[in-house]
Structures are given as structure tokens and as C-alpha cells.
Amino acid sequence: MINTFDYSSLHESFVNTKPFHHAVMDNFFDEETALTLSHEFPDYNSDLWYVYNNPLEKKKTCFPCCRQIKLSQNILIHKN
């Protein structure tokens, strides 16, 4: 489901990036999982999203709609 990575290299990359710390993990999921999630994920214009549109924030979030997201996405969202 999730590909393995050289975590020491990721850490090194994370602490040495500019202008802020970040890491890029290409091919994080195997192709089958990525395609499954892509097909199940709600469309950007779906009514499942909660929309924040006020002077402080303009964004969409899936919470509290997570109960309506398919099982494979919920497992990934809540997996430790």
C-alpha cells in the first residue's frame, strides 16, 4: 500500500531544504492504491466538502464529511 523509503535520506532532505523544511516522497503509494484513492476521492465541486469562505480563511475540508468517504480513504486518513 505505502512504499518504503530511506528515512535517513528523507530526514536529511527535510532539514536542509529552503525556504522552509519539507520533504518530497515521490511514489508514496503503490500505483494500485494511488489509482483507487484517486477514483474514490470527492470531486472538488462535490457537496461533501465543508467550505470555509470568510475574511480569515478560504478553503475546503472533508471534516465532518469523513463518515461519507469510502473505507479505503478512511483507513489511510486514520492509520497510525
N, CA, C and O of each residue as an XYZ file, in Angstrom:
320
protein
N       0.829     -1.185      0.000
C       0.000      0.000      0.000
C       0.879      1.255      0.000
O       0.799      2.062     -0.926
N       1.709      1.423      1.022
C       2.621      2.558      1.081
C       4.021      2.035      0.815
O       4.467      1.080      1.452
N       4.711      2.659     -0.124
C       6.057      2.221     -0.466
C       7.031      2.538      0.660
O       6.780      3.422      1.479
N       8.133      1.819      0.696
C       9.153      2.049      1.728
C      10.131      3.119      1.245
O      10.328      3.310      0.045
N      10.729      3.799      2.197
C      11.634      4.901      1.896
C      12.866      4.815      2.780
O      12.842      4.190      3.840
N      13.931      5.442      2.339
C      15.130      5.597      3.150
C      14.902      6.826      4.039
O      15.127      7.962      3.621
N      14.454      6.575      5.263
C      14.035      7.665      6.135
C      15.184      8.567      6.557
O      14.961      9.751      6.811
N      16.397      8.054      6.640
C      17.528      8.927      6.991
C      17.784      9.932      5.864
O      18.118     11.086      6.129
N      17.630      9.498      4.607
C      17.777     10.427      3.474
C      16.648     11.450      3.464
O      16.871     12.626      3.176
N      15.423     10.994      3.783
C      14.297     11.928      3.853
C      14.525     12.969      4.937
O      14.242     14.150      4.737
N      15.035     12.535      6.080
C      15.310     13.478      7.175
C      16.366     14.489      6.741
O      16.225     15.689      6.978
N      17.403     14.000      6.114
C      18.473     14.884      5.636
C      17.917     15.903      4.647
O      18.238     17.089      4.720
N      17.084     15.435      3.727
C      16.453     16.323      2.768
C      15.563     17.341      3.484
O      15.580     18.527      3.156
N      14.793     16.875      4.457
C      13.865     17.739      5.199
C      14.589     18.889      5.892
O      14.173     20.041      5.775
N      15.660     18.589      6.605
C      16.326     19.627      7.408
C      17.174     20.582      6.572
O      17.550     21.652      7.050
N      17.477     20.204      5.329
C      18.340     21.049      4.500
C      17.612     21.804      3.392
O      18.255     22.451      2.565
N      16.280     21.732      3.361
C      15.541     22.413      2.299
C      15.266     23.867      2.654
O      15.175     24.231      3.826
N      15.139     24.674      1.635
C      14.868     26.097      1.781
C      13.634     26.433      0.942
O      13.413     25.725     -0.041
N      12.830     27.417      1.225
C      12.967     28.362      2.330
C      12.389     27.840      3.643
O      12.476     28.526      4.662
N      11.812     26.663      3.643
C      11.297     26.056      4.871
C      11.532     24.551      4.770
O      11.706     24.016      3.675
N      11.538     23.878      5.906
C      11.765     22.434      5.922
C      10.605     21.695      5.263
O       9.441     21.944      5.576
N      10.928     20.794      4.359
C       9.926     19.940      3.727
C      10.633     18.762      3.066
O      11.837     18.804      2.811
N       9.875     17.728      2.799
C      10.405     16.555      2.101
C       9.425     16.157      1.007
O       8.213     16.312      1.156
N       9.956     15.650     -0.079
C       9.144     15.170     -1.197
C       9.317     13.662     -1.273
O      10.440     13.160     -1.318
N       8.200     12.942     -1.288
C       8.242     11.483     -1.384
C       7.527     11.065     -2.659
O       6.321     10.821     -2.663
N       8.289     10.987     -3.737
C       7.712     10.518     -5.000
C       7.240      9.081     -4.831
O       7.852      8.294     -4.109
N       6.149      8.752     -5.502
C       5.589      7.396     -5.469
C       5.322      6.921     -4.041
O       5.665      5.794     -3.683
N       4.712      7.779     -3.231
C       4.401      7.448     -1.835
C       3.535      6.198     -1.750
O       3.796      5.317     -0.931
N       2.504      6.113     -2.594
C       1.647      4.928     -2.660
C       2.047      4.077     -3.849
O       2.589      4.582     -4.833
N       1.780      2.792     -3.755
C       1.941      1.972     -4.954
C       0.866      2.406     -5.946
O      -0.118      3.039     -5.561
N       1.048      2.071     -7.208
C       0.169      2.582     -8.266
C      -1.289      2.178     -8.069
O      -2.187      2.989     -8.296
N      -1.535      0.949     -7.656
C      -2.915      0.478     -7.463
C      -3.630      1.291     -6.387
O      -4.774      1.702     -6.578
N      -2.964      1.524     -5.261
C      -3.560      2.310     -4.176
C      -3.805      3.739     -4.620
O      -4.860      4.305     -4.335
N      -2.847      4.327     -5.313
C      -2.994      5.708     -5.782
C      -4.189      5.838     -6.724
O      -4.953      6.798     -6.629
N      -4.350      4.883     -7.624
C      -5.481      4.932     -8.552
C      -6.813      4.740     -7.828
O      -7.789      5.423     -8.141
N      -6.865      3.818     -6.865
C      -8.087      3.601     -6.085
C      -8.489      4.876     -5.360
O      -9.649      5.285     -5.412
N      -7.533      5.501     -4.686
C      -7.825      6.736     -3.953
C      -8.245      7.863     -4.892
O      -9.150      8.637     -4.581
N      -7.591      7.945     -6.025
C      -7.907      8.980     -6.989
C      -9.349      8.857     -7.479
O     -10.039      9.864     -7.637
N      -9.804      7.629     -7.717
C     -11.170      7.418     -8.212
C     -12.218      7.605     -7.113
O     -13.355      7.980     -7.402
N     -11.848      7.349     -5.863
C     -12.811      7.468     -4.755
C     -12.877      8.875     -4.178
O     -13.888      9.241     -3.579
N     -11.845      9.659     -4.340
C     -11.778     10.966     -3.691
C     -12.853     11.889     -4.243
O     -13.059     11.939     -5.456
N     -13.546     12.623     -3.366
C     -14.629     13.503     -3.837
C     -14.131     14.563     -4.815
O     -13.038     15.107     -4.653
N     -14.935     14.846     -5.819
C     -14.639     15.890     -6.778
C     -14.526     17.234     -6.061
O     -15.164     17.444     -5.030
N     -13.730     18.128     -6.595
C     -13.529     19.440     -5.975
C     -14.845     20.179     -5.740
O     -14.976     20.898     -4.749
N     -15.804     20.016     -6.619
C     -17.093     20.702     -6.500
C     -18.158     19.875     -5.792
O     -19.328     20.256     -5.791
N     -17.778     18.751     -5.188
C     -18.727     17.879     -4.501
C     -19.346     18.574     -3.290
O     -18.728     19.429     -2.655
N     -20.589     18.181     -2.991
C     -21.279     18.704     -1.805
C     -20.723     18.113     -0.510
O     -21.113     18.549      0.574
N     -19.822     17.132     -0.597
C     -19.248     16.533      0.608
C     -18.295     17.477      1.340
O     -18.087     17.336      2.545
N     -17.719     18.433      0.621
C     -16.750     19.332      1.233
C     -17.444     20.377      2.106
O     -18.521     20.871      1.773
N     -16.807     20.699      3.222
C     -17.233     21.832      4.025
C     -16.394     23.016      3.562
O     -15.165     22.939      3.544
N     -17.053     24.113      3.188
C     -16.349     25.260      2.618
C     -16.233     26.373      3.650
O     -17.227     26.816      4.224
N     -15.008     26.811      3.872
C     -14.749     27.996      4.684
C     -14.525     29.146      3.714
O     -13.641     29.084      2.860
N     -15.323     30.185      3.846
C     -15.166     31.337      2.971
C     -15.460     32.585      3.781
O     -16.584     33.088      3.797
N     -14.434     33.073      4.448
C     -14.574     34.257      5.287
C     -13.280     35.066      5.187
O     -12.330     34.626      4.540
N     -13.230     36.226      5.809
C     -12.022     37.066      5.672
C     -10.726     36.393      6.150
O      -9.646     36.773      5.697
N     -10.805     35.418      7.041
C      -9.604     34.786      7.569
C      -9.194     33.509      6.854
O      -8.028     33.120      6.903
N     -10.140     32.853      6.189
C      -9.798     31.586      5.538
C     -10.700     31.308      4.343
O     -11.902     31.574      4.365
N     -10.091     30.775      3.317
C     -10.806     30.319      2.127
C     -10.259     28.939      1.831
O      -9.157     28.801      1.299
N     -11.032     27.912      2.176
C     -10.559     26.540      1.990
C     -11.728     25.580      2.010
O     -12.861     25.952      2.315
N     -11.426     24.335      1.679
C     -12.399     23.253      1.766
C     -11.793     22.169      2.640
O     -10.581     21.954      2.628
N     -12.646     21.487      3.400
C     -12.179     20.384      4.230
C     -13.186     19.245      4.149
O     -14.368     19.467      3.884
N     -12.711     18.027      4.380
C     -13.630     16.882      4.317
C     -14.301     16.636      5.650
O     -15.236     15.838      5.722
N     -13.860     17.289      6.700
C     -14.478     17.082      8.002
C     -15.631     18.045      8.151
O     -15.421     19.223      7.863
N     -16.803     17.679      8.560
C     -17.166     16.402      9.183
C     -17.650     15.342      8.194
O     -18.259     14.357      8.610
N     -17.396     15.518      6.907
C     -17.945     14.579      5.918
C     -17.151     13.279      5.833
O     -17.485     12.436      5.000
N     -16.121     13.071      6.645
C     -15.298     11.859      6.554
C     -16.122     10.589      6.687
O     -15.749      9.548      6.146
N     -17.221     10.663      7.390
C     -18.068      9.473      7.527
C     -18.612      9.025      6.174
O     -18.997      7.867      6.014
N     -18.647      9.933      5.198
C     -19.184      9.607      3.880
C     -18.099      9.188      2.887
O     -18.410      8.768      1.773
N     -16.837      9.299      3.282
C     -15.746      8.901      2.398
C     -15.586      7.386      2.460
O     -15.784      6.784      3.515
N     -15.235      6.778      1.359
C     -15.123      5.328      1.296
C     -14.076      4.788      2.261
O     -13.172      5.509      2.682
N     -14.210      3.522      2.602
C     -13.380      2.871      3.598
C     -11.893      2.981      3.305
O     -11.121      3.249      4.225
N     -11.460      2.787      2.078
C     -10.026      2.817      1.788
C      -9.430      4.182      2.113
O      -8.283      4.255      2.556
N     -10.171      5.255      1.906
C      -9.673      6.585      2.252
C      -9.655      6.777      3.762
O      -8.698      7.335      4.298
N     -10.704      6.321      4.462
C     -10.751      6.451      5.906
C      -9.598      5.708      6.578
O      -9.021      6.202      7.547
N      -9.265      4.539      6.073
C      -8.150      3.776      6.635
C      -6.867      4.573      6.505
O      -6.072      4.617      7.443
N      -6.652      5.202      5.360
C      -5.434      5.975      5.154
C      -5.419      7.229      5.999
O      -4.366      7.609      6.510
N      -6.555      7.882      6.160
C      -6.617      9.117      6.941
C      -6.334      8.839      8.405
O      -5.641      9.620      9.057
N      -6.856      7.741      8.933
C      -6.771      7.478     10.370
C      -5.712      6.451     10.766
O      -5.604      6.096     11.940
N      -4.943      5.978      9.811
C      -3.924      4.969     10.115
C      -2.780      5.596     10.888
O      -2.320      6.686     10.549
N      -2.315      4.906     11.937
C      -1.188      5.425     12.735
C       0.118      5.199     12.022
O       1.174      5.568     12.537
